[in-house]
């Protein structure tokens, strides 16, 4: 995550929060659809969907910490 690109306004931070929530939702949905571990039948590539969910949850936690105490929220 590039810190220099993070939003600094209350509106920008809320948009960032919404984006991070959507990424957690997408990762959780992949587990429901494809399982905790999955293999793409076309490419044979292996995916650890649990690790992907954890990564997204870490990003969300950081975003929540960033917006704590921001004026206007």
C-alpha positions in Angstrom: 0.0 0.0 0.0 1.5 3.3 -1.0 1.1 5.7 1.9 1.6 8.7 -0.4 -1.6 7.8 -2.2 -3.8 7.5 0.9 -6.7 9.9 1.2 -6.4 12.8 3.7 -9.9 14.2 3.7 -12.9 12.7 5.6 -14.7 12.0 2.3 -11.6 10.3 0.8 -11.1 8.2 3.9 -14.7 7.0 3.8 -14.3 6.1 0.1 -11.2 4.2 1.1 -13.0 2.4 3.9 -15.8 1.4 1.5 -13.3 0.0 -0.9 -11.5 -2.0 1.8 -14.9 -3.4 3.0 -15.7 -4.5 -0.5 -12.4 -6.3 -0.8 -13.1 -8.2 2.4 -16.5 -9.1 1.1 -15.1 -10.4 -2.2 -12.4 -12.5 -0.4 -15.0 -14.0 1.9 -17.4 -14.7 -1.0 -14.6 -16.6 -2.8 -14.2 -18.9 0.2 -18.0 -19.6 0.1 -17.9 -20.2 -3.7 -14.6 -22.0 -4.2 -13.5 -23.2 -0.7 -10.6 -22.2 1.5 -8.1 -23.6 -1.0 -8.9 -23.7 -4.7 -7.2 -24.6 -8.0 -8.1 -23.0 -11.2 -9.1 -25.8 -13.6 -7.8 -23.9 -16.6 -4.4 -22.9 -15.4 -3.8 -25.3 -12.5 -2.8 -22.3 -10.3 -3.4 -22.9 -6.6 -5.1 -20.2 -4.5 -5.1 -19.9 -0.7 -8.4 -18.0 -0.2 -8.0 -18.0 3.5 -4.7 -16.1 3.3 -6.3 -13.7 0.8 -9.1 -13.0 3.3 -6.6 -12.5 6.1 -4.6 -10.0 4.0 -7.8 -8.0 3.2 -8.8 -8.0 6.8 -5.4 -6.6 7.8 -5.8 -3.8 5.2 -9.3 -3.1 6.6 -8.0 -2.9 10.2 -5.3 -0.5 9.1 -7.9 1.7 7.3 -10.1 1.7 10.4 -7.1 2.8 12.6 -6.3 5.5 10.1 -9.8 7.1 10.2 -10.1 7.1 14.0 -10.1 10.6 15.2 -10.4 12.2 11.8 -12.3 15.4 12.0 -15.8 15.2 10.4 -16.3 11.5 11.0 
